[in-house]
Amino acid sequence: MLRFDPFSDLDALTRGLLTNQTGSTRTPRFMPMDLCKIDDHYVLTADLPGVDPGSVDVDVDNGTLTISAHRTARSDDSAQWLANERFFGSYRRQLALGEGIDTGAISATYENGVLTVTIPVAERAKPRKIEVSHTGKQRSIEPTTVDSE
């Protein structure tokens, strides 16, 4: 079933002007992701459908988390494309990490086209209760008067 979209030509023209795309070469422009905090760690999930798990790379350098991946294009030259909307090429996303992150304990998994990165909060940055110490002896404060001369 074919659908008519009166704005498809305008969308293609705008996309071409804004992204410097030429011909049919199409590269991804963004990596959709979610980021939330659960208890004492952050969880980042990024959609990377069709990406070879071996091409996914997650690294931390100087307080910056970098995620990169690559999806190869189909090389079927004999195909007559009726629609060709899926992106291929390299994906890359960078996030600045705060001071309170335990970069040595960051972990990542890739399942069913979704990358999940667990980013733990460092022990020194976790909230903690400060105990207030006091002596058992109570002392009363005596009022003093100031003579004005």
N, C-alpha and C positions, 0 to 999 in steps of 0.2 A: 504494500500500500504506500503510495507516495502522498506526501502532504505538501501543500503550497504554503510557503512562508514569504509574504510580501516584503519582509525586511532582510531576507538572507543576503541579497546583493549588497545592501547598505552595511550590514554587519561585516561582511567579508572585506569591503572597501575600508571601513574604519579600522578593523583589525590589522589589515595590511599597512595602513598608514601609521598606526600607533606602534606596531611591533616590528617594523622593517622586515616583514616576511615577503619573500619573493617566490614565485612558482608554487610548487606543491610541497616544498620542504616545510615541515611543521615541527616546531619544538615546543616543549611545555613551558609555560610562563610562570607557573606557581605550583606549589605542593600543598594541597589542602591539609590542614592539621588542626588538632584540638589540643589544648593544654589545660590541665587542672591540677589542683593540689589535693592529695588524699593523705590525711594524717601527717606523717613526717617525710613525705616525698612528693615530687611532681610526676605526673604521667603525661607524656607527649604521645599522641597517636597521629600518624600521617598516612594518608591514602596514597598507595603506590601500586595500583593495579597493573598486572602484566609485567612487572619488573622482575628481572632475574635476581633471585636472592643473593647470588654471588657478586652482583654489582652494587649492592647496598653498602654504603660506608658511613659510619658514624664516628666522629672524632672530636676531641676537645683540645683546644690550643689557646692558651693565654686568656681563659675565661670566655671563649666562644665555642659553642656547640655547632658543628657543621654536619649536615645530613646531605648525602649525595647518592644518586642512583641513576641507572641508565636502562631505558627500554629501547630495544632495537626495532627498526622498521621492518615490515614484511618485504621480502625481496622477490615477490611474485610479479615479474615484469609482464607476464602474459595476461594479467588480470585487467579487466575493464572496470574501473571503479565507478560505482553509482553514488557512493557516499564515502568520504575518507575524513573522518572527524577525530579519530583517536590520535593523540599526541605520541611522538616518539622522540628520543634523544635523551639528553641529560637533565636531571632534576637536581636542584641544589637549594638548600635553605640553611640560614645561619641565625642563631639566637645568642644574645649576650646573656651569660649566666651571672648571677649576683655573687657576692662574696661568701654567702652562707651555704654554698653547694659543696658536697663531697664528690669532687670530680673523679676520684679514684674508684668510686663504687657505682658509677653510671653503668646501666646494662640495657641491652636492646634485643628484641625478638622481632621476627618478620613471619607473619602467618596470614594466609588468605589475602594477600595484597595489602595488608596493613602493618606498618612498622610501629612498634610500641617501644618507647624509650622511657626507662624509669630513672629519675634524677633525684637521688636522696639529698635531704638537707643535712648539712654537717652537724655533728654533735654540738659544737661550740655555738651554732646558730639556733638550736632548738630552744623553745621557751622552757624555762625552769623556774621552780619555786625557790625563792630565797628565804631561808629561815632567819627570823629575827631573834637574836639572843638577848637575854636580859638577866640581871642578877635577881636572886630571890628576895632581896631586901628592897623595900619600898622607902622612898625618901620623899618627904613633903617639901614643897617649895614655899618658903616664907616670903611674905610680901615685904617689900622694902619701900621706904618713903624717901623721897629726895627733897632735901631742904632747898628752898629757893631764897636766895639772898638778894 
